[in-house]
Amino acid sequence: MTDQSHRGHVAVIGGGVAGLTAAHELAKNGARVTLLEGTADVGGKLRVSEIAGVSVDEGAEAMLARRPEGLELVRELGLGDRLAFPGTTSAAIWSRGALHPMPAGQVMGVPADLVALARSQVLSPGGLARVPLDLVRPETPRGEDLSVADFVGARVGREVVDRLVEPLLGGVYAGRVEELSFEATMGGLAVASRSHRSLIAAARSVIEAAPANPGPVFTTLADGMGALPGALAAKVTELGGIVRTEAMVRELSRTPGGWRLTIGPARDPESLEVDAVVIAVPARPTARLLREESPAAAAELGRVEYASMAIVTLAYAVTAFPERPRRSGYLVPAVETRDVKAVTFSSTKWPHLTDGSPGLVVARCSIGRYGDEHALQRSDEELKAAAMTELARTSGVTELPIDARISRWGGGLPQYTVGHLERVARIRAAVAGLPGVAVCGAAYDGVGIPACVLSARTAAARVLEHLNGRGESDRSDEPVGERGGRAG
Ligand SMILES: Cc1cc2nc3c(=O)[nH]c(=O)nc-3n(C[C@H](O)[C@H](O)[C@H](O)COP(=O)(O)OP(=O)(O)OC[C@H]3O[C@@H](n4cnc5c(N)ncnc54)[C@H](O)[C@@H]3O)c2cc1C
């Protein structure tokens, strides 16, 4: 346990990976922390449960291994030996009536290698012929931001957008390419495209700049990414922090010395006074919490849309398949108008899952894109039937699954629509006007786990800086931490 008397009392609202990471950083640095999670369990979009006797993630199932933040966190928690890596990364795309291997040499679907693209047969001959026009076309005017469809379509043609970029981005944001921001969702490629007239040349420069032996793209935990929240919560508690569940925060208001949180149901509210607050909940609940104290931030946050989705996980006896799936999975472009947008053969991608059950095939089928809410307004049985139909069609499955699990993620993924980066800058500027308040999580600088970890660390650092400043200017002898209300 660290000495918590020299800093303040910080409330962290939200027990997803961002809130837990922020709480961990704060507790490590001597703050007194109370984390408040509204539901019965911490974890948010990270949750693991058993299907056919095997622990399989219900939400996020992997994290980027080419960014440091997720790996650092796992190692810091002493879980480095639980890291697991994919058995294969060979994925496919369903296009024009067949599965095709994902073309090599592409960046988020934008081709850098036109020969590999042609070989993959993902595009029609007409679509393929359009791609190299990018090399000779004049610069595409783009101002501050354009949609992915507008910019990538103008450069390499609509078919690349529909059959490569859309399914890949769909896997991350479950969004619509007509609305997603090129700048906010295509990261390094967007930066490179500022110094290359041709998008193909920009994609080539991104690939050339990558290290020669970068190692695996993804990693997971042997017990599932859903094991991370419990480990984080345990560490926060070990460091002297308090982790509360079923503690929905309904209001946030300023007091002379800090902030007052109203927690729990309206008929039986509880008040908690603290020196500082990290808000690590999705954009809409953040907007509600900031409505009174920062209407400007609340208005911007209220404009962040979310996509809902369902993950249907099916477990089959391997004999149900004509041959054991060899690929990690495949994507289905929205233009194919099918229910399922992606299938992950979890037992192939993560061989450790079925070490003890070699006769099992586990497939995760993802349903639902932004604006497709009707696709989810179906019973569990109907969603299961849609997933089974998909597997019968592409993999020739003939038997019924031995187990099935439907995980619904209402408002699962924020949509980084055109203007997202400027919107986030305005939100941050407005929140900066609230002393001791910081925001973090998937709504801002990236939806992936490493990005959420970084945003949480940044929020924690901001709050610690505030507490330090207060400590220095504090004329009373009373330690800052003792002025906050007690955690319940
Ligand atoms: C189906 C799915 C699959 C994904 N797959 C991957 C993947 O493979 N790899 C990857 O890197 N990312 C993946 N993601 C994205 C990633 O999991 C999320 O972006 C990330 O986990 C979000 O973390 P967070 O802490 O920002 O928010 P959340 O996980 O949403 O946590 C917020 C928490 O705040 C709580 N809360 C809300 N309001 C209140 C309130 N008023 N008071 C108290 N508590 C409140 C919620 O109950 C929740 O627990 C996936 C997302 C989904 C939905």
The ligand as an SDF file (V2000), in Angstrom:
LIG
                    3D

 53 58  0  0  0  0  0  0  0  0999 V2000
  -18.0100   -6.1330  -29.3300 C   0  0  0  0  0  0  0  0  0  0  0  0
  -16.7430   -5.3300  -29.1910 C   0  0  0  0  0  0  0  0  0  0  0  0
  -15.5290   -5.8810  -29.5880 C   0  0  0  0  0  0  0  0  0  0  0  0
  -14.3530   -5.1450  -29.4450 C   0  0  0  0  0  0  0  0  0  0  0  0
  -13.1730   -5.7250  -29.8110 N   0  0  0  0  0  0  0  0  0  0  0  0
  -12.0160   -5.0830  -29.5460 C   0  0  0  0  0  0  0  0  0  0  0  0
  -10.7710   -5.7500  -29.7310 C   0  0  0  0  0  0  0  0  0  0  0  0
  -10.7220   -6.9270  -30.1070 O   0  0  0  0  0  0  0  0  0  0  0  0
   -9.6380   -5.0560  -29.4520 N   0  0  0  0  0  0  0  0  0  0  0  0
   -9.6520   -3.7690  -28.9740 C   0  0  0  0  0  0  0  0  0  0  0  0
   -8.5870   -3.1900  -28.7380 O   0  0  0  0  0  0  0  0  0  0  0  0
  -10.8270   -3.1270  -28.7590 N   0  0  0  0  0  0  0  0  0  0  0  0
  -11.9950   -3.7540  -29.0250 C   0  0  0  0  0  0  0  0  0  0  0  0
  -13.1900   -3.1260  -28.7780 N   0  0  0  0  0  0  0  0  0  0  0  0
  -13.1610   -1.7550  -28.2700 C   0  0  0  0  0  0  0  0  0  0  0  0
  -12.7830   -1.6800  -26.7930 C   0  0  0  0  0  0  0  0  0  0  0  0
  -13.1460   -2.8780  -26.1370 O   0  0  0  0  0  0  0  0  0  0  0  0
  -13.5070   -0.5290  -26.1120 C   0  0  0  0  0  0  0  0  0  0  0  0
  -13.3970    0.6510  -26.8790 O   0  0  0  0  0  0  0  0  0  0  0  0
  -12.9190   -0.2790  -24.7220 C   0  0  0  0  0  0  0  0  0  0  0  0
  -12.9230   -1.4580  -23.9500 O   0  0  0  0  0  0  0  0  0  0  0  0
  -13.7310    0.8340  -24.0420 C   0  0  0  0  0  0  0  0  0  0  0  0
  -13.2520    1.0340  -22.7350 O   0  0  0  0  0  0  0  0  0  0  0  0
  -13.7780    2.2550  -21.8720 P   0  0  0  0  0  0  0  0  0  0  0  0
  -13.2150    2.0750  -20.5220 O   0  0  0  0  0  0  0  0  0  0  0  0
  -13.5010    3.5230  -22.5910 O   0  0  0  0  0  0  0  0  0  0  0  0
  -15.3630    2.1500  -21.8590 O   0  0  0  0  0  0  0  0  0  0  0  0
  -16.3470    1.0110  -21.3950 P   0  0  0  0  0  0  0  0  0  0  0  0
  -15.7720   -0.3220  -21.5590 O   0  0  0  0  0  0  0  0  0  0  0  0
  -17.6280    1.3420  -22.0860 O   0  0  0  0  0  0  0  0  0  0  0  0
  -16.5050    1.2680  -19.8280 O   0  0  0  0  0  0  0  0  0  0  0  0
  -17.2990    2.2980  -19.3090 C   0  0  0  0  0  0  0  0  0  0  0  0
  -17.8870    1.8240  -17.9990 C   0  0  0  0  0  0  0  0  0  0  0  0
  -18.5860    2.9110  -17.4030 O   0  0  0  0  0  0  0  0  0  0  0  0
  -19.7540    2.4150  -16.8050 C   0  0  0  0  0  0  0  0  0  0  0  0
  -20.6850    3.5490  -16.6410 N   0  0  0  0  0  0  0  0  0  0  0  0
  -21.3940    4.1930  -17.6150 C   0  0  0  0  0  0  0  0  0  0  0  0
  -22.0750    5.2320  -17.0690 N   0  0  0  0  0  0  0  0  0  0  0  0
  -21.7660    5.2440  -15.7490 C   0  0  0  0  0  0  0  0  0  0  0  0
  -22.1290    6.1070  -14.6720 C   0  0  0  0  0  0  0  0  0  0  0  0
  -22.9370    7.1540  -14.8410 N   0  0  0  0  0  0  0  0  0  0  0  0
  -21.6500    5.8320  -13.4340 N   0  0  0  0  0  0  0  0  0  0  0  0
  -20.8070    4.7820  -13.2230 C   0  0  0  0  0  0  0  0  0  0  0  0
  -20.4310    3.9430  -14.2190 N   0  0  0  0  0  0  0  0  0  0  0  0
  -20.8880    4.1760  -15.4700 C   0  0  0  0  0  0  0  0  0  0  0  0
  -20.2150    1.3260  -17.7320 C   0  0  0  0  0  0  0  0  0  0  0  0
  -21.0860    0.4250  -17.0670 O   0  0  0  0  0  0  0  0  0  0  0  0
  -18.9010    0.6980  -18.1470 C   0  0  0  0  0  0  0  0  0  0  0  0
  -18.5190   -0.3630  -17.3160 O   0  0  0  0  0  0  0  0  0  0  0  0
  -14.3920   -3.8310  -28.9160 C   0  0  0  0  0  0  0  0  0  0  0  0
  -15.6080   -3.2680  -28.5270 C   0  0  0  0  0  0  0  0  0  0  0  0
  -16.7790   -4.0060  -28.6510 C   0  0  0  0  0  0  0  0  0  0  0  0
  -18.0810   -3.4090  -28.2090 C   0  0  0  0  0  0  0  0  0  0  0  0
  1  2  1  0
  2  3  1  0
  2 52  2  0
  3  4  2  0
  4  5  1  0
  4 50  1  0
  5  6  2  0
  6  7  1  0
  6 13  1  0
  7  8  2  0
  7  9  1  0
  9 10  1  0
 10 11  2  0
 10 12  1  0
 12 13  2  0
 13 14  1  0
 14 15  1  0
 14 50  1  0
 15 16  1  0
 16 17  1  0
 16 18  1  0
 18 19  1  0
 18 20  1  0
 20 21  1  0
 20 22  1  0
 22 23  1  0
 23 24  1  0
 24 25  2  0
 24 26  1  0
 24 27  1  0
 27 28  1  0
 28 29  2  0
 28 30  1  0
 28 31  1  0
 31 32  1  0
 32 33  1  0
 33 34  1  0
 33 48  1  0
 34 35  1  0
 35 36  1  0
 35 46  1  0
 36 37  1  0
 36 45  1  0
 37 38  2  0
 38 39  1  0
 39 40  1  0
 39 45  2  0
 40 41  1  0
 40 42  2  0
 42 43  1  0
 43 44  2  0
 44 45  1  0
 46 47  1  0
 46 48  1  0
 48 49  1  0
 50 51  2  0
 51 52  1  0
 52 53  1  0
M  END
$$$$
